[in-house]
Amino acid sequence: MADIAAAWRRVERVLRRSPKTGLQADAPATAVWNAGTRVACTHANGTTAVTDMPTEMGGDGTAVTPGWLLRAALASCVTTTIAMNAAVAGIRLATLEIVASSRSDTRGLLALLDTDGKPVTAGPCNVQLRVRITAADDTSPQMLRALVEKSHRCSPVSCAVQDSIPIELGIDCGID
């Protein structure tokens, strides 16, 4: 944890001196359709995550769904941010576990209308994060709560889910 705290302090010093260095391109995720509803998403470093849809939706159910990857990204990002902020604050964690869950309406995926005639969203209707955290030292529950709340506010994936981020859609159909 000391290495994490030292790294964060170095980065903070650099960003305070030169704020523009904080803006960078994130590693792209490249998704390639394999067949049916199976998709392989690859990171620039070669790491691959495969998704599939459940059999009820025409898939084979052999991999996690893209929606689960969103929840996993949210849970892992907030968990990482809490651990990093704890290291900087000198808090020794004993337990840190986050469960990210959501409810979705499958009608949105099928572009169906609700009973009021409005389109049903294909995205989750709501998202819940349940955090279980304990400290290995005498950190108070109030300090742990403040740590979790701060970390949630500055978690990149939490911010992406909560904030409305415009998506620029480029389409190449193989025709010039």
C-alpha positions in Angstrom: 0.0 0.0 0.0 2.9 2.3 0.6 3.9 2.0 -3.1 0.4 3.1 -4.1 0.4 6.1 -1.8 3.9 7.1 -3.0 2.8 6.8 -6.7 -0.4 8.8 -6.1 1.6 11.6 -4.4 4.1 11.7 -7.3 1.2 11.9 -9.8 -0.6 14.6 -7.7 2.6 16.8 -7.6 3.0 16.5 -11.4 -0.7 17.3 -12.1 -0.6 20.3 -9.8 2.4 21.7 -11.7 1.1 20.8 -15.1 -2.7 20.1 -15.1 -2.7 19.4 -18.9 -0.7 16.3 -18.4 -3.7 14.7 -16.8 -5.6 14.6 -20.1 -4.8 11.4 -22.0 -6.3 9.0 -24.4 -7.6 5.8 -22.7 -6.8 2.4 -24.1 -9.4 1.4 -26.7 -11.5 -1.7 -26.4 -11.9 -3.5 -29.7 -14.9 -5.7 -30.0 -15.0 -8.4 -32.7 -18.1 -10.4 -33.4 -17.3 -14.2 -33.4 -20.7 -15.6 -34.3 -24.2 -15.7 -32.9 -24.1 -13.4 -29.9 -20.4 -14.1 -28.9 -18.1 -11.1 -29.0 -14.4 -10.9 -28.1 -13.2 -7.5 -26.7 -9.5 -7.0 -26.7 -7.3 -4.4 -24.9 -4.2 -3.0 -26.6 -2.1 -5.2 -24.2 -3.7 -8.4 -25.6 -6.1 -9.1 -22.7 -9.4 -10.4 -24.0 -12.8 -10.6 -22.5 -15.5 -12.6 -24.2 -19.3 -11.9 -23.9 -22.3 -13.8 -24.9 -26.1 -13.5 -24.3 -28.2 -16.0 -22.4 -30.0 -18.7 -24.2 -33.3 -16.9 -23.7 -31.9 -14.1 -25.9 -30.6 -16.4 -28.6 -27.1 -16.8 -27.2 -25.3 -19.8 -25.9 -24.9 -18.5 -22.4 -21.2 -19.5 -22.4 -19.8 -16.2 -21.2 -20.8 -13.1 -19.2 -23.1 -10.5 -20.8 -22.0 -7.0 -21.8 -24.2 -5.7 -19.0 -22.4 -7.8 -16.4 -19.1 -6.3 -17.7 -20.5 -2.9 -17.0 -21.4 -3.9 -13.4 -18.0 -5.5 -13.0 -16.2 -2.4 -14.3 -18.2 -0.3 -11.9 -17.5 -2.5 -8.9 -13.8 -3.0 -9.7 -13.2 0.7 -10.4 -14.8 1.8 -7.1 -13.0 -0.9 -5.2 -9.7 0.1 -6.7 -10.3 3.8 -6.0 -11.2 3.1 -2.4 -8.0 1.0 -1.9 -5.9 3.7 -3.5 -7.5 6.5 -1.4 -7.1 4.4 1.7 -3.4 3.9 1.0 -2.9 7.7 0.6 -4.9 8.3 3.8 -2.8 5.7 5.7 -5.9 3.6 6.4 -5.1 -0.1 6.5 -8.1 -2.1 5.1 -9.0 -5.5 6.4 -12.1 -6.1 4.2 -13.3 -4.4 1.0 -16.0 -5.9 -1.1 -18.4 -4.3 -3.5 -21.4 -5.9 -5.1 -22.8 -4.0 -8.1 -26.3 -4.9 -9.1 -29.0 -3.4 -11.4 -32.4 -3.9 -12.8 -33.1 -3.8 -16.5 -36.1 -4.0 -18.7 -35.5 -6.4 -21.7 -38.1 -4.5 -23.7 -35.6 -1.8 -24.3 -33.2 -4.1 -26.0 -36.0 -5.0 -28.4 -36.9 -1.3 -29.0 -40.4 -1.9 -27.6 -42.6 0.9 -26.2 -43.9 1.2 -22.7 -47.6 1.2 -22.0 -47.5 5.0 -22.2 -46.1 4.8 -25.8 -42.6 6.0 -24.8 -39.5 4.0 -25.7 -38.2 1.7 -22.9 -34.6 2.4 -22.2 -32.2 -0.4 -23.1 -29.9 0.6 -20.2 -30.3 -0.3 -16.6 -33.3 1.2 -14.8 -31.2 1.6 -11.6 -27.8 0.5 -10.2 -26.9 -0.3 -6.6 -23.5 -0.5 -5.1 -23.3 -2.3 -1.7 -19.9 -1.8 0.0 -18.6 -3.9 2.8 -15.5 -2.3 4.4 -13.6 -2.8 7.6 -10.2 -1.4 8.7 -7.3 -3.3 10.2 -6.7 -0.3 12.5 -8.8 2.0 14.6 -10.3 3.9 11.7 -13.8 4.9 12.7 -16.9 3.9 10.7 -17.5 7.6 9.9 -14.0 7.9 8.3 -14.6 4.7 6.3 -17.9 6.0 5.1 -16.3 9.3 4.0 -13.5 7.3 2.3 -16.1 5.3 0.3 -18.2 8.4 -0.6 -15.1 10.3 -1.8 -13.9 7.4 -3.8 -17.3 6.8 -5.4 -17.3 10.5 -6.4 -13.9 10.3 -8.1 -14.2 6.7 -9.6 -13.9 7.1 -13.4 -16.5 4.3 -14.1 -18.9 5.7 -11.4 -18.6 9.1 -13.1 -19.2 7.6 -16.5 -22.3 5.8 -15.4 -23.7 8.8 -13.4 -22.8 11.6 -15.8 -24.3 11.9 -19.2 -21.3 11.4 -21.6 -21.9 12.1 -25.3 -20.9 9.2 -27.5 -19.5 10.1 -30.9 -20.6 7.4 -33.3 -18.5 6.8 -36.4 -19.7 4.2 -38.9 -17.6 2.5 -41.7 -19.7 0.3 -43.9 -16.8 -0.6 -46.2 -17.9 2.0 -48.8 -15.9 5.2 -49.5 
